[in-house]
Amino acid sequence: MRLSERALGISPSPTLSIDAKAKQMKASGIKVISFGVGEPDFDTPDHIKEAAIEAIKAGETRYTPAGGTLKLKQAIVDKFRRENGLEYQTNQIVVSVGAKHSLYNAFQVLCQPGDEVILPAPYWVSYLEQIKLAGAEAVIVQTREENGFKLTPRELKEVITARSRVFLLNSPSNPTGGVYTRDELAALGEVLLEHNITIISDEIYEKLLYDGLEHVSIASVSPQLKENTVVINGVSKAYAMTGWRIGYAAAPAPVAKAMADLQSHSTSNPTSIAQAASVAALNGPQDAVAAMVVEFEKRRNYMLERINAIPGITCPKPGGAFYLYPNVSAYFGKSYQGRPVNNATDLANLLLEVAEVAVVPGIAFGGDDFIRLSYATSMENIKEGMDRIEKLLGALE
Ligand SMILES: Cc1ncc(COP(=O)(O)O)c(C=O)c1O
């Protein structure tokens, strides 16, 4: 059977493949410590689960409008007003099957062949594939470690062409944890508006912020920027609801309509029960989120101290999300028992097979000098995993 060119162009997610290898090792009885995962290790709060059970009992088990229930859209509108200072109407909101799906819809309705999407690296790997699937071309622009992996207006200007159509922004960032300030967003926004470039702003890690940092949506910086931005968010990371699959987008009404129309011919509505649970997540008590953030911050501090204590490794302090993104290039050219380490992928394989610690090589995010470590795992695992990493790196010669 012939596969389409579109299908042949898809690269499998490297984050999922290392996870699969780690799971396989675990299944065969090996105690793998996984720093590869991209989801909170906490359970969904009880009041959210209860809302789902109530929805089932109340018969909320049928099709809903393709772009989401009015109740959930209203809860999202209220959330944007309360937390982001953004005023939307319900016809500007589209609820999808996870933020990944919201992003997919956004690229599909905004991009076409010939368009360029400016993608700052390091980037979350699915952006690249989704840009390709929309027929557009990703223009990857490397950010610098010394700038906390944040793009500067000058770096942005250098890659803009007449074909630049969309700019992808992800703050807080996966994989670096970098968080843009209001001033930095305003400066980037000015350049983007000047060239009439649409912004897709992925704010899925909005609530996972440390050191008292504040999340700013670029859409809230000015009314013009709001008109030029599709904001993407969801409940997966903030409420430990990765399996429920609810994400959402806020956009100018014609864009939101196009996204909902597209969705009406693919998935139709996201699961009715998960939508009811998401209403409870957004409208209900937020103390579970706060408790999770306190725990993540402790783990980040510990893991960062440990990683920066390893000779040769540098890692900027991430302000958000739940990842560290250390530069491990000082170890390239070394070897372990005759096995060479020439790049981060070699190192990640060695860490998994010898130290039994799963990490994601930076190549997955467009930079092979780095590995990504997720601290969405227990403190006990973090301690054990860091001991193992330290020991293995110490044994390289
Ligand atoms: C940057 C980023 N955006 C979006 C998503 C997707 O979130 P969801 O689970 O809601 O699809 C992820 C998940 O890993 C992510 O890291």
The ligand as a Gaussian input file, in Angstrom:
#p B3LYP/6-31G(d) Opt

LIG

0 1
 C        5.105000      22.951000      24.792000
 C        3.959000      22.015000      24.787000
 N        2.834000      22.387000      24.158000
 C        1.776000      21.583000      24.112000
 C        1.784000      20.340000      24.705000
 C        0.585000      19.452000      24.547000
 O       -0.251000      19.433000      25.622000
 P       -1.548000      18.518000      25.611000
 O       -1.253000      17.335000      26.464000
 O       -2.634000      19.384000      26.183000
 O       -1.853000      18.143000      24.213000
 C        2.932000      19.905000      25.379000
 C        2.981000      18.567000      25.991000
 O        4.004000      17.987000      26.217000
 C        4.039000      20.778000      25.429000
 O        5.160000      20.412000      26.052000

